[in-house]
Amino acid sequence: MKVLLRRLWAEDEGQDIAEYAVMLAVILVIVVGAIRLVGSNANNVFSAAASSIQ
């Protein structure tokens, strides 16, 4: 049992996967936030352009 625990403690592969998952989650949150911000601003610009044309 001690050998198994030492081997699990020494392995770094699981930590690498967890770090990549956290990094991916942070990037996705940033991308979604940027898209929402740009999308709402683009909607306002197109609405203003459409109302000025009419």
All heavy atoms as TSV, in Angstrom:
chain	resi	resn	atom	element	x	y	z
A	1	MET	N	N	0.820	-1.190	0.000
A	1	MET	CA	C	0.000	0.000	0.000
A	1	MET	C	C	0.874	1.267	0.000
A	1	MET	O	O	0.557	2.223	-0.681
A	1	MET	CB	C	-0.913	-0.046	1.239
A	1	MET	CG	C	-1.898	1.076	1.302
A	1	MET	SD	S	-3.090	0.876	0.000
A	1	MET	CE	C	-4.242	2.105	0.406
A	2	LYS	N	N	1.949	1.233	0.775
A	2	LYS	CA	C	2.841	2.391	0.817
A	2	LYS	C	C	3.496	2.638	-0.536
A	2	LYS	O	O	3.665	3.788	-0.950
A	2	LYS	CB	C	3.915	2.201	1.880
A	2	LYS	CG	C	3.406	2.300	3.292
A	2	LYS	CD	C	4.545	2.150	4.286
A	2	LYS	CE	C	4.021	2.220	5.696
A	2	LYS	NZ	N	5.105	2.096	6.680
A	3	VAL	N	N	3.831	1.551	-1.223
A	3	VAL	CA	C	4.453	1.694	-2.542
A	3	VAL	C	C	3.471	2.338	-3.517
A	3	VAL	O	O	3.833	3.219	-4.308
A	3	VAL	CB	C	4.930	0.310	-3.056
A	3	VAL	CG1	C	5.445	0.419	-4.472
A	3	VAL	CG2	C	5.974	-0.269	-2.126
A	4	LEU	N	N	2.225	1.929	-3.470
A	4	LEU	CA	C	1.205	2.494	-4.345
A	4	LEU	C	C	1.020	3.991	-4.068
A	4	LEU	O	O	0.953	4.802	-5.001
A	4	LEU	CB	C	-0.117	1.753	-4.167
A	4	LEU	CG	C	-1.303	2.307	-4.951
A	4	LEU	CD1	C	-1.042	2.174	-6.448
A	4	LEU	CD2	C	-2.576	1.603	-4.558
A	5	LEU	N	N	0.945	4.361	-2.808
A	5	LEU	CA	C	0.774	5.771	-2.458
A	5	LEU	C	C	1.978	6.607	-2.883
A	5	LEU	O	O	1.826	7.724	-3.373
A	5	LEU	CB	C	0.528	5.913	-0.954
A	5	LEU	CG	C	-0.830	5.406	-0.464
A	5	LEU	CD1	C	-0.905	5.495	1.045
A	5	LEU	CD2	C	-1.957	6.178	-1.105
A	6	ARG	N	N	3.171	6.064	-2.709
A	6	ARG	CA	C	4.365	6.800	-3.139
A	6	ARG	C	C	4.384	6.989	-4.652
A	6	ARG	O	O	4.742	8.052	-5.156
A	6	ARG	CB	C	5.624	6.046	-2.700
A	6	ARG	CG	C	5.924	6.193	-1.248
A	6	ARG	CD	C	7.224	5.507	-0.900
A	6	ARG	NE	N	7.361	5.441	0.554
A	6	ARG	CZ	C	8.083	4.551	1.188
A	6	ARG	NH1	N	8.751	3.627	0.515
A	6	ARG	NH2	N	8.146	4.556	2.502
A	7	ARG	N	N	3.984	5.947	-5.371
A	7	ARG	CA	C	3.977	6.047	-6.833
A	7	ARG	C	C	2.934	7.061	-7.298
A	7	ARG	O	O	3.173	7.856	-8.205
A	7	ARG	CB	C	3.707	4.673	-7.444
A	7	ARG	CG	C	3.957	4.663	-8.940
A	7	ARG	CD	C	3.812	3.292	-9.515
A	7	ARG	NE	N	2.398	2.918	-9.412
A	7	ARG	CZ	C	1.947	1.674	-9.423
A	7	ARG	NH1	N	2.790	0.678	-9.516
A	7	ARG	NH2	N	0.676	1.412	-9.342
A	8	LEU	N	N	1.748	7.050	-6.687
A	8	LEU	CA	C	0.718	8.010	-7.069
A	8	LEU	C	C	1.136	9.435	-6.726
A	8	LEU	O	O	0.828	10.377	-7.452
A	8	LEU	CB	C	-0.597	7.663	-6.371
A	8	LEU	CG	C	-1.317	6.424	-6.895
A	8	LEU	CD1	C	-2.542	6.140	-6.029
A	8	LEU	CD2	C	-1.716	6.583	-8.340
A	9	TRP	N	N	1.824	9.607	-5.596
A	9	TRP	CA	C	2.264	10.939	-5.185
A	9	TRP	C	C	3.344	11.473	-6.124
A	9	TRP	O	O	3.414	12.663	-6.406
A	9	TRP	CB	C	2.784	10.864	-3.746
A	9	TRP	CG	C	3.124	12.203	-3.188
A	9	TRP	CD1	C	4.362	12.756	-3.129
A	9	TRP	CD2	C	2.238	13.171	-2.636
A	9	TRP	NE1	N	4.297	14.000	-2.564
A	9	TRP	CE2	C	3.006	14.283	-2.249
A	9	TRP	CE3	C	0.859	13.198	-2.424
A	9	TRP	CZ2	C	2.442	15.406	-1.670
A	9	TRP	CZ3	C	0.313	14.323	-1.842
A	9	TRP	CH2	C	1.096	15.394	-1.478
A	10	ALA	N	N	4.180	10.581	-6.645
A	10	ALA	CA	C	5.298	10.996	-7.477
A	10	ALA	C	C	4.900	11.256	-8.926
A	10	ALA	O	O	5.592	11.975	-9.633
A	10	ALA	CB	C	6.397	9.933	-7.441
A	11	GLU	N	N	3.799	10.700	-9.388
A	11	GLU	CA	C	3.398	10.877	-10.785
A	11	GLU	C	C	2.866	12.288	-10.999
A	11	GLU	O	O	2.076	12.803	-10.229
A	11	GLU	CB	C	2.337	9.852	-11.167
A	11	GLU	CG	C	2.882	8.446	-11.277
A	11	GLU	CD	C	1.820	7.450	-11.708
A	11	GLU	OE1	O	0.701	7.867	-12.023
A	11	GLU	OE2	O	2.139	6.257	-11.730
A	12	ASP	N	N	3.300	12.911	-12.094
A	12	ASP	CA	C	2.889	14.276	-12.406
A	12	ASP	C	C	1.891	14.356	-13.549
A	12	ASP	O	O	1.417	15.434	-13.869
A	12	ASP	CB	C	4.112	15.115	-12.780
A	12	ASP	CG	C	5.040	15.332	-11.617
A	12	ASP	OD1	O	4.576	15.199	-10.475
A	12	ASP	OD2	O	6.227	15.629	-11.851
A	13	GLU	N	N	1.579	13.255	-14.171
A	13	GLU	CA	C	0.733	13.299	-15.363
A	13	GLU	C	C	-0.674	13.802	-15.041
A	13	GLU	O	O	-1.252	14.571	-15.790
A	13	GLU	CB	C	0.658	11.919	-15.999
A	13	GLU	CG	C	1.983	11.465	-16.581
A	13	GLU	CD	C	1.918	10.058	-17.123
A	13	GLU	OE1	O	0.809	9.518	-17.205
A	13	GLU	OE2	O	2.971	9.518	-17.461
A	14	GLY	N	N	-1.233	13.382	-13.939
A	14	GLY	CA	C	-2.566	13.835	-13.565
A	14	GLY	C	C	-2.605	15.327	-13.284
A	14	GLY	O	O	-3.573	16.007	-13.585
A	15	GLN	N	N	-1.541	15.846	-12.723
A	15	GLN	CA	C	-1.483	17.274	-12.454
A	15	GLN	C	C	-1.411	18.060	-13.749
A	15	GLN	O	O	-2.016	19.124	-13.862
A	15	GLN	CB	C	-0.272	17.587	-11.580
A	15	GLN	CG	C	-0.381	17.023	-10.188
A	15	GLN	CD	C	0.869	17.247	-9.369
A	15	GLN	OE1	O	1.845	17.794	-9.868
A	15	GLN	NE2	N	0.851	16.823	-8.128
A	16	ASP	N	N	-0.691	17.569	-14.721
A	16	ASP	CA	C	-0.610	18.265	-16.008
A	16	ASP	C	C	-1.984	18.358	-16.657
A	16	ASP	O	O	-2.357	19.403	-17.190
A	16	ASP	CB	C	0.362	17.553	-16.944
A	16	ASP	CG	C	1.804	17.658	-16.471
A	16	ASP	OD1	O	2.092	18.558	-15.658
A	16	ASP	OD2	O	2.627	16.838	-16.905
A	17	ILE	N	N	-2.727	17.279	-16.627
A	17	ILE	CA	C	-4.058	17.270	-17.235
A	17	ILE	C	C	-4.971	18.251	-16.517
A	17	ILE	O	O	-5.729	18.998	-17.155
A	17	ILE	CB	C	-4.635	15.839	-17.218
A	17	ILE	CG1	C	-3.818	14.940	-18.144
A	17	ILE	CG2	C	-6.094	15.846	-17.637
A	17	ILE	CD1	C	-4.162	13.483	-18.042
A	18	ALA	N	N	-4.910	18.293	-15.199
A	18	ALA	CA	C	-5.742	19.226	-14.437
A	18	ALA	C	C	-5.363	20.671	-14.744
A	18	ALA	O	O	-6.238	21.530	-14.871
A	18	ALA	CB	C	-5.599	18.940	-12.948
A	19	GLU	N	N	-4.088	20.941	-14.885
A	19	GLU	CA	C	-3.657	22.302	-15.207
A	19	GLU	C	C	-4.144	22.720	-16.591
A	19	GLU	O	O	-4.595	23.856	-16.780
A	19	GLU	CB	C	-2.136	22.406	-15.136
A	19	GLU	CG	C	-1.595	22.302	-13.730
A	19	GLU	CD	C	-0.087	22.168	-13.690
A	19	GLU	OE1	O	0.541	22.141	-14.769
A	19	GLU	OE2	O	0.467	22.087	-12.580
A	20	TYR	N	N	-4.077	21.827	-17.543
A	20	TYR	CA	C	-4.576	22.144	-18.884
A	20	TYR	C	C	-6.084	22.358	-18.858
A	20	TYR	O	O	-6.607	23.230	-19.559
A	20	TYR	CB	C	-4.226	21.036	-19.875
A	20	TYR	CG	C	-2.775	21.045	-20.281
A	20	TYR	CD1	C	-2.013	19.885	-20.241
A	20	TYR	CD2	C	-2.154	22.202	-20.718
A	20	TYR	CE1	C	-0.685	19.880	-20.612
A	20	TYR	CE2	C	-0.826	22.219	-21.093
A	20	TYR	CZ	C	-0.096	21.041	-21.040
A	20	TYR	OH	O	1.217	21.065	-21.404
A	21	ALA	N	N	-6.803	21.597	-18.069
A	21	ALA	CA	C	-8.254	21.765	-17.979
A	21	ALA	C	C	-8.611	23.114	-17.373
A	21	ALA	O	O	-9.520	23.805	-17.861
A	21	ALA	CB	C	-8.854	20.627	-17.151
A	22	VAL	N	N	-7.899	23.521	-16.345
A	22	VAL	CA	C	-8.159	24.830	-15.732
A	22	VAL	C	C	-7.812	25.943	-16.702
A	22	VAL	O	O	-8.559	26.928	-16.850
A	22	VAL	CB	C	-7.359	24.977	-14.416
A	22	VAL	CG1	C	-7.403	26.398	-13.903
A	22	VAL	CG2	C	-7.889	24.010	-13.367
A	23	MET	N	N	-6.693	25.809	-17.406
A	23	MET	CA	C	-6.294	26.818	-18.374
A	23	MET	C	C	-7.326	26.924	-19.504
A	23	MET	O	O	-7.678	28.031	-19.933
A	23	MET	CB	C	-4.911	26.469	-18.942
A	23	MET	CG	C	-4.267	27.580	-19.698
A	23	MET	SD	S	-2.513	27.335	-20.083
A	23	MET	CE	C	-2.378	25.616	-20.430
A	24	LEU	N	N	-7.828	25.798	-19.971
A	24	LEU	CA	C	-8.847	25.816	-21.018
A	24	LEU	C	C	-10.127	26.474	-20.528
A	24	LEU	O	O	-10.751	27.250	-21.263
A	24	LEU	CB	C	-9.129	24.379	-21.479
A	24	LEU	CG	C	-10.195	24.210	-22.554
A	24	LEU	CD1	C	-9.757	24.899	-23.836
A	24	LEU	CD2	C	-10.459	22.749	-22.804
A	25	ALA	N	N	-10.522	26.204	-19.295
A	25	ALA	CA	C	-11.729	26.819	-18.745
A	25	ALA	C	C	-11.584	28.332	-18.649
A	25	ALA	O	O	-12.513	29.077	-18.984
A	25	ALA	CB	C	-12.037	26.215	-17.373
A	26	VAL	N	N	-10.420	28.809	-18.234
A	26	VAL	CA	C	-10.191	30.257	-18.136
A	26	VAL	C	C	-10.227	30.894	-19.520
A	26	VAL	O	O	-10.836	31.952	-19.718
A	26	VAL	CB	C	-8.847	30.545	-17.423
A	26	VAL	CG1	C	-8.458	32.008	-17.546
A	26	VAL	CG2	C	-8.927	30.127	-15.966
A	27	ILE	N	N	-9.617	30.261	-20.483
A	27	ILE	CA	C	-9.619	30.800	-21.848
A	27	ILE	C	C	-11.047	30.844	-22.397
A	27	ILE	O	O	-11.441	31.827	-23.039
A	27	ILE	CB	C	-8.692	29.973	-22.751
A	27	ILE	CG1	C	-7.235	30.222	-22.349
A	27	ILE	CG2	C	-8.901	30.310	-24.222
A	27	ILE	CD1	C	-6.251	29.296	-23.020
A	28	LEU	N	N	-11.827	29.803	-22.145
A	28	LEU	CA	C	-13.209	29.792	-22.627
A	28	LEU	C	C	-14.035	30.898	-21.989
A	28	LEU	O	O	-14.854	31.530	-22.666
A	28	LEU	CB	C	-13.848	28.429	-22.357
A	28	LEU	CG	C	-13.374	27.299	-23.257
A	28	LEU	CD1	C	-14.001	25.978	-22.821
A	28	LEU	CD2	C	-13.727	27.584	-24.705
A	29	VAL	N	N	-13.840	31.150	-20.706
A	29	VAL	CA	C	-14.577	32.229	-20.042
A	29	VAL	C	C	-14.205	33.576	-20.655
A	29	VAL	O	O	-15.078	34.423	-20.913
A	29	VAL	CB	C	-14.293	32.212	-18.521
A	29	VAL	CG1	C	-14.758	33.485	-17.852
A	29	VAL	CG2	C	-14.945	31.006	-17.877
A	30	ILE	N	N	-12.931	33.787	-20.941
A	30	ILE	CA	C	-12.495	35.043	-21.547
A	30	ILE	C	C	-13.074	35.200	-22.951
A	30	ILE	O	O	-13.562	36.276	-23.316
A	30	ILE	CB	C	-10.955	35.115	-21.567
A	30	ILE	CG1	C	-10.427	35.258	-20.139
A	30	ILE	CG2	C	-10.468	36.263	-22.442
A	30	ILE	CD1	C	-8.928	35.124	-20.026
A	31	VAL	N	N	-13.054	34.140	-23.728
A	31	VAL	CA	C	-13.575	34.203	-25.100
A	31	VAL	C	C	-15.079	34.476	-25.099
A	31	VAL	O	O	-15.575	35.317	-25.861
A	31	VAL	CB	C	-13.230	32.909	-25.864
A	31	VAL	CG1	C	-14.006	32.806	-27.156
A	31	VAL	CG2	C	-11.738	32.838	-26.131
A	32	VAL	N	N	-15.805	33.777	-24.248
A	32	VAL	CA	C	-17.259	33.984	-24.197
A	32	VAL	C	C	-17.575	35.410	-23.745
A	32	VAL	O	O	-18.472	36.062	-24.303
A	32	VAL	CB	C	-17.913	32.932	-23.268
A	32	VAL	CG1	C	-19.355	33.286	-22.960
A	32	VAL	CG2	C	-17.836	31.554	-23.897
A	33	GLY	N	N	-16.840	35.912	-22.765
A	33	GLY	CA	C	-17.058	37.291	-22.327
A	33	GLY	C	C	-16.767	38.296	-23.425
A	33	GLY	O	O	-17.514	39.267	-23.608
A	34	ALA	N	N	-15.698	38.079	-24.167
A	34	ALA	CA	C	-15.353	38.990	-25.266
A	34	ALA	C	C	-16.399	38.939	-26.366
A	34	ALA	O	O	-16.777	39.982	-26.921
A	34	ALA	CB	C	-13.982	38.635	-25.817
A	35	ILE	N	N	-16.887	37.769	-26.675
A	35	ILE	CA	C	-17.912	37.645	-27.719
A	35	ILE	C	C	-19.201	38.336	-27.295
A	35	ILE	O	O	-19.846	39.012	-28.100
A	35	ILE	CB	C	-18.151	36.167	-28.062
A	35	ILE	CG1	C	-16.952	35.609	-28.820
A	35	ILE	CG2	C	-19.425	35.983	-28.871
A	35	ILE	CD1	C	-17.011	34.122	-29.072
A	36	ARG	N	N	-19.566	38.180	-26.023
A	36	ARG	CA	C	-20.787	38.851	-25.557
A	36	ARG	C	C	-20.621	40.368	-25.609
A	36	ARG	O	O	-21.542	41.088	-25.999
A	36	ARG	CB	C	-21.116	38.421	-24.139
A	36	ARG	CG	C	-21.604	37.012	-24.048
A	36	ARG	CD	C	-22.004	36.683	-22.644
A	36	ARG	NE	N	-23.322	36.094	-22.699
A	36	ARG	CZ	C	-24.121	35.974	-21.683
A	36	ARG	NH1	N	-23.762	36.406	-20.511
A	36	ARG	NH2	N	-25.314	35.422	-21.826
A	37	LEU	N	N	-19.443	40.859	-25.218
A	37	LEU	CA	C	-19.196	42.303	-25.232
A	37	LEU	C	C	-19.208	42.842	-26.651
A	37	LEU	O	O	-19.860	43.839	-26.953
A	37	LEU	CB	C	-17.863	42.608	-24.549
A	37	LEU	CG	C	-17.471	44.069	-24.470
A	37	LEU	CD1	C	-18.444	44.823	-23.572
A	37	LEU	CD2	C	-16.058	44.200	-23.949
A	38	VAL	N	N	-18.500	42.190	-27.545
A	38	VAL	CA	C	-18.437	42.644	-28.936
A	38	VAL	C	C	-19.798	42.478	-29.608
A	38	VAL	O	O	-20.220	43.331	-30.392
A	38	VAL	CB	C	-17.337	41.857	-29.691
A	38	VAL	CG1	C	-17.423	42.117	-31.183
A	38	VAL	CG2	C	-15.974	42.237	-29.168
A	39	GLY	N	N	-20.499	41.411	-29.277
A	39	GLY	CA	C	-21.813	41.189	-29.882
A	39	GLY	C	C	-22.809	42.274	-29.523
A	39	GLY	O	O	-23.550	42.767	-30.373
A	40	SER	N	N	-22.841	42.685	-28.256
A	40	SER	CA	C	-23.784	43.736	-27.851
A	40	SER	C	C	-23.393	45.076	-28.454
A	40	SER	O	O	-24.262	45.849	-28.871
A	40	SER	CB	C	-23.863	43.813	-26.325
A	40	SER	OG	O	-22.618	44.205	-25.795
A	41	ASN	N	N	-22.101	45.363	-28.533
A	41	ASN	CA	C	-21.670	46.619	-29.153
A	41	ASN	C	C	-21.948	46.614	-30.651
A	41	ASN	O	O	-22.345	47.637	-31.213
A	41	ASN	CB	C	-20.182	46.860	-28.899
A	41	ASN	CG	C	-19.900	47.237	-27.459
A	41	ASN	OD1	O	-20.787	47.669	-26.743
A	41	ASN	ND2	N	-18.662	47.063	-27.033
A	42	ALA	N	N	-21.747	45.489	-31.291
A	42	ALA	CA	C	-22.028	45.403	-32.728
A	42	ALA	C	C	-23.518	45.575	-32.983
A	42	ALA	O	O	-23.916	46.222	-33.964
A	42	ALA	CB	C	-21.541	44.068	-33.277
A	43	ASN	N	N	-24.350	45.031	-32.120
A	43	ASN	CA	C	-25.789	45.184	-32.273
A	43	ASN	C	C	-26.183	46.655	-32.156
A	43	ASN	O	O	-27.015	47.141	-32.932
A	43	ASN	CB	C	-26.515	44.350	-31.207
A	43	ASN	CG	C	-28.003	44.312	-31.432
A	43	ASN	OD1	O	-28.486	44.604	-32.506
A	43	ASN	ND2	N	-28.736	43.950	-30.386
A	44	ASN	N	N	-25.582	47.374	-31.229
A	44	ASN	CA	C	-25.882	48.800	-31.085
A	44	ASN	C	C	-25.441	49.588	-32.316
A	44	ASN	O	O	-26.158	50.483	-32.774
A	44	ASN	CB	C	-25.188	49.361	-29.836
A	44	ASN	CG	C	-25.776	48.801	-28.562
A	44	ASN	OD1	O	-26.901	48.328	-28.545
A	44	ASN	ND2	N	-25.003	48.855	-27.498
A	45	VAL	N	N	-24.288	49.261	-32.857
A	45	VAL	CA	C	-23.788	49.962	-34.051
A	45	VAL	C	C	-24.696	49.706	-35.245
A	45	VAL	O	O	-25.071	50.637	-35.970
A	45	VAL	CB	C	-22.334	49.535	-34.357
A	45	VAL	CG1	C	-21.892	50.035	-35.722
A	45	VAL	CG2	C	-21.396	50.038	-33.278
A	46	PHE	N	N	-25.083	48.451	-35.453
A	46	PHE	CA	C	-25.953	48.134	-36.591
A	46	PHE	C	C	-27.342	48.748	-36.413
A	46	PHE	O	O	-27.963	49.193	-37.374
A	46	PHE	CB	C	-26.059	46.626	-36.790
A	46	PHE	CG	C	-24.820	46.023	-37.399
A	46	PHE	CD1	C	-24.180	44.960	-36.773
A	46	PHE	CD2	C	-24.293	46.500	-38.582
A	46	PHE	CE1	C	-23.045	44.398	-37.323
A	46	PHE	CE2	C	-23.162	45.958	-39.140
A	46	PHE	CZ	C	-22.536	44.901	-38.501
A	47	SER	N	N	-27.824	48.803	-35.186
A	47	SER	CA	C	-29.124	49.436	-34.945
A	47	SER	C	C	-29.073	50.930	-35.235
A	47	SER	O	O	-29.993	51.492	-35.829
A	47	SER	CB	C	-29.565	49.204	-33.496
A	47	SER	OG	O	-29.777	47.829	-33.265
A	48	ALA	N	N	-27.991	51.572	-34.815
A	48	ALA	CA	C	-27.841	53.003	-35.095
A	48	ALA	C	C	-27.715	53.256	-36.601
A	48	ALA	O	O	-28.293	54.218	-37.118
A	48	ALA	CB	C	-26.628	53.552	-34.361
A	49	ALA	N	N	-26.975	52.408	-37.304
A	49	ALA	CA	C	-26.829	52.575	-38.746
A	49	ALA	C	C	-28.158	52.357	-39.452
A	49	ALA	O	O	-28.516	53.106	-40.370
A	49	ALA	CB	C	-25.777	51.601	-39.280
A	50	ALA	N	N	-28.911	51.366	-39.019
A	50	ALA	CA	C	-30.199	51.095	-39.647
A	50	ALA	C	C	-31.192	52.223	-39.397
A	50	ALA	O	O	-31.961	52.611	-40.291
A	50	ALA	CB	C	-30.765	49.780	-39.127
A	51	SER	N	N	-31.184	52.780	-38.201
A	51	SER	CA	C	-32.128	53.881	-37.914
A	51	SER	C	C	-31.737	55.166	-38.650
A	51	SER	O	O	-32.606	55.947	-39.031
A	51	SER	CB	C	-32.210	54.135	-36.401
A	51	SER	OG	O	-30.963	54.596	-35.930
A	52	SER	N	N	-30.447	55.382	-38.893
A	52	SER	CA	C	-30.033	56.573	-39.624
A	52	SER	C	C	-30.350	56.437	-41.117
A	52	SER	O	O	-30.574	57.445	-41.789
A	52	SER	CB	C	-28.552	56.857	-39.422
A	52	SER	OG	O	-27.782	55.837	-40.035
A	53	ILE	N	N	-30.371	55.216	-41.635
A	53	ILE	CA	C	-30.707	55.004	-43.043
A	53	ILE	C	C	-32.197	55.253	-43.280
A	53	ILE	O	O	-32.581	55.839	-44.281
A	53	ILE	CB	C	-30.303	53.591	-43.495
A	53	ILE	CG1	C	-28.785	53.472	-43.526
A	53	ILE	CG2	C	-30.899	53.231	-44.850
A	53	ILE	CD1	C	-28.279	52.082	-43.790
A	54	GLN	N	N	-33.004	54.836	-42.342
A	54	GLN	CA	C	-34.460	54.991	-42.512
A	54	GLN	C	C	-34.795	56.398	-42.252
A	54	GLN	O	O	-35.386	57.198	-42.409
A	54	GLN	CB	C	-35.207	54.077	-41.555
A	54	GLN	CG	C	-34.972	52.633	-41.860
A	54	GLN	CD	C	-35.645	51.729	-40.834
A	54	GLN	OE1	O	-36.168	52.168	-39.828
A	54	GLN	NE2	N	-35.606	50.438	-41.077
